[in-house]
Amino acid sequence: MLKIKYIITEVYPFNNFDEIVKAISFDQFGSANIDQLKQSVKYTINSGQSIRLRDLIFWIQSNFIRIHLGQLLVLFLKLLEKVQFLEANGIKHNYLDFNRIWLHLTQKSQYPSLIYQFLDYSIHFTGYDCPFYEKTNDSGITEASQKIKEIIKFIITLCFDQIIFLRTNKNTRNSYYQELLQPIVNLCQPNSTTQQIIQIIQKNLSAFNYQENLQNNCFQCLNIDDKINDYIESPRYEIIPKINKDLEQIIEFGNAFGQVVVESILLYYIPIFGKNLVSYSITDYLVKVQQQYNIISQREKKIRDSIKEQVIKTFEYFLLEKYENKYKFQITKEEKDSINKDIIDSIIESAQFQYFNNSYWLHINNEEIENLILVSISEILIQQVQDQIDLFLMYKILVLIDELI
């Protein structure tokens, strides 16, 4: 088994408290803490027990872990059934994507690995009632029953070439695709239902004799899946201890720099592992972690400086508009600096800002990330400035009354 273990924190703002409470009551996952005052939910997740769908697909795509086509079809089935369950109970998820879907492994499940593993898990969603702050071109609200079809099509595109079959020639692979996957892709359209896709998957599982448990360490596979290579005592099996040792080193060192740095380094090394299992090297990992931390720190400093600049400008505007034109109180530079610091700290701690620390996936290939962060906190910045000025005004009035008594 692989050892990719670190603690993941996800923070999501929300608008409707009652809807969030209901959603989490039906979809209990990790340690979910709802803050009604800040209108946010914070998940604490153990990556040794739960796997983000986007990570799983990336591992498969990178030739890092092995998975049978039968297991992939069962994953589709579980995703569709999860959506059906939620919708049957009146739970809406209008902002679903790869990063907000998790597989929580049961006690009897193994962890995905370089060799085929027995996988038993439940599906969970996060990010209920939370827009995609990291996207500029997203169309907005999309029902989960529609979004899950897009996700399934994307998984097929990314993963099929990494599936190994008993017969490996190109014509055979194409025939398997046409017979098992093309009908699913064809049904992943707006005018089809999740039940129609479930039925075609169940039909295919039956037609290709899907078995949950077989002898000789073969399990969860179709009769066309690989039953010979990449099991216990295979060359890939022998390299697992070395991979685990290197993963533990990378994660242990990276943890000192934060979750986003850990994930960015894993995204860097996992394709290297997958491509060169025998001859790869991580001798430069200390440098790579530090480099990535410096990049992320510089970006964060730039964003913080922009927030500070915007806070000062907004503060001066509202101060003139609401305070100096109507009242004759004096405000010192020290008082201004103190108020501005409180506002900036509050924004940095806000769910909208912390949301961008949920995963490195939000940052990768996202040239607009800095602007998107600033856009996401724009409303709370204005509100925080107004609230702090009102509080300061109230304080000054109380001081004046006290002096007059």
C-alpha positions, 0 to 999 in steps of 0.5 A, spaced: 500 500 500 502 507 498 503 512 504 500 518 501 498 521 508 497 528 510 492 532 513 487 536 508 483 542 510 478 545 506 474 551 507 467 553 503 463 559 504 456 558 503 449 563 503 444 558 506 445 556 513 439 551 513 441 548 506 448 547 508 446 543 515 441 539 511 446 537 506 452 535 511 447 531 515 446 527 509 453 527 506 457 526 513 464 526 511 471 528 515 470 533 520 466 538 518 465 544 522 460 549 520 461 556 522 454 560 522 457 567 524 462 567 518 457 563 513 463 557 512 464 550 513 471 547 514 473 540 513 479 536 516 480 530 512 485 525 513 488 523 506 490 516 508 483 515 509 480 519 503 482 521 496 480 527 492 477 524 485 482 529 482 488 526 485 486 519 484 485 520 476 491 524 476 495 518 479 491 513 474 493 518 468 500 518 470 501 511 470 502 511 478 497 507 480 493 501 477 486 500 476 481 495 472 476 497 467 471 494 472 473 498 478 472 504 473 465 502 471 464 501 479 466 508 480 462 511 475 456 507 478 457 510 485 458 517 483 451 516 479 448 513 485 450 518 490 447 524 485 441 520 485 441 519 493 442 526 494 437 529 489 431 524 492 432 527 499 432 534 496 439 536 496 442 540 491 449 541 489 450 546 483 457 547 484 460 540 483 467 538 480 473 534 481 476 537 486 469 537 490 468 529 490 472 524 495 472 517 496 472 515 503 475 508 504 472 503 508 476 499 513 476 493 509 479 497 503 486 497 501 489 504 498 490 505 491 497 503 489 502 501 484 499 494 483 492 492 483 488 493 490 481 491 493 477 498 493 471 499 498 469 506 499 463 511 499 462 517 495 462 524 498 461 531 496 464 538 499 463 545 496 455 545 497 452 552 496 459 555 494 461 558 487 467 556 483 471 562 485 477 560 482 474 560 475 473 566 470 469 562 464 464 558 468 457 558 466 455 558 474 450 554 477 449 546 474 445 541 477 449 535 479 445 530 475 448 534 469 455 535 472 456 528 473 456 526 466 461 531 464 466 528 470 465 521 467 466 523 460 472 527 462 475 521 466 474 516 461 478 521 456 484 521 461 484 514 464 482 509 458 489 509 455 492 507 462 487 501 463 491 494 461 487 488 458 489 481 457 489 482 450 493 489 449 493 490 441 490 496 438 484 493 435 482 489 441 482 496 445 478 500 440 473 494 440 473 494 448 472 502 448 466 502 443 462 496 446 463 498 454 465 506 454 462 509 448 455 507 450 456 511 456 459 517 453 453 517 448 448 517 454 452 523 458 448 528 454 443 533 457 437 529 455 439 523 458 438 521 465 442 518 470 438 512 471 439 510 463 447 511 464 446 506 471 443 501 467 448 501 461 453 500 466 450 495 470 449 491 463 456 492 461 458 489 468 454 483 467 456 482 460 463 482 461 462 478 468 465 483 473 467 479 479 468 483 486 472 477 489 477 472 485 482 467 487 489 468 486 489 476 488 485 478 482 479 482 484 474 487 482 475 486 474 471 484 468 473 478 464 477 482 459 481 486 465 489 484 466 489 478 471 497 477 470 501 483 471 502 488 477 500 484 482 503 481 489 511 479 487 511 483 480 516 488 479 512 494 481 510 490 487 517 490 489 518 498 488 513 500 493 517 500 499 522 505 496 516 509 493 513 509 500 520 511 503 520 517 498 513 519 499 514 520 506 520 524 506 517 529 501 511 529 505 514 530 512 519 536 509 513 539 505 508 539 511 512 545 514 511 549 508 503 548 508 498 543 504 498 547 498 506 546 497 505 538 499 500 538 494 504 541 489 510 537 490 506 531 489 504 533 483 511 534 480 514 528 483 508 523 481 509 523 474 516 522 475 515 516 479 510 513 474 514 514 468 521 511 471 519 507 477 526 504 477 531 509 475 527 516 478 531 520 483 528 525 488 535 528 490 533 535 489 526 534 493 529 539 498 530 544 493 524 543 489 520 544 496 523 550 498 522 553 490 515 552 490 514 555 497 518 561 495 513 561 489 507 561 493 509 565 498 511 571 493 504 570 490 501 571 497 505 577 499 503 580 492 496 579 494 496 581 501 500 588 498 494 588 493 489 587 499 492 592 503 492 597 498 485 596 496 483 597 504 487 603 505 483 606 499 477 604 501 478 606 508 480 613 506 474 614 501 468 611 506 472 615 512 471 622 508 464 620 505 461 617 512 465 621 517 469 627 516 464 630 512 459 629 518 463 629 524 468 633 527 472 628 530 480 627 529 483 620 527 490 619 528 495 615 523 496 610 529 488 609 529 488 608 522 493 603 521 490 599 527 483 599 524 486 597 517 490 592 520 484 589 523 480 589 516 486 586 513 487 580 518 479 579 518 480 578 510 485 574 510 482 569 515 475 570 511 472 563 508 473 567 501 480 568 502 482 561 505 478 557 500 484 558 495 488 554 500 483 548 499 488 545 494 494 546 489 489 544 483 486 551 484 492 554 482 495 550 477 495 553 470 491 558 473 494 565 470 488 569 473 489 566 480 491 573 483 485 577 480 480 572 482 482 572 489 482 579 489 475 579 486 472 574 491 474 578 497 472 585 494 465 584 497 467 583 504 473 588 504 468 593 503 463 591 508 469 590 513 471 597 512 464 600 513 463 596 519 470 598 522 468 605 521 461 605 524 465 601 530 470 607 530 465 612 530 461 609 535 467 609 540 468 616 538 461 618 540 461 614 547 468 617 548 465 624 547 459 623 552 463 620 557 468 626 557 461 631 557 458 627 563 
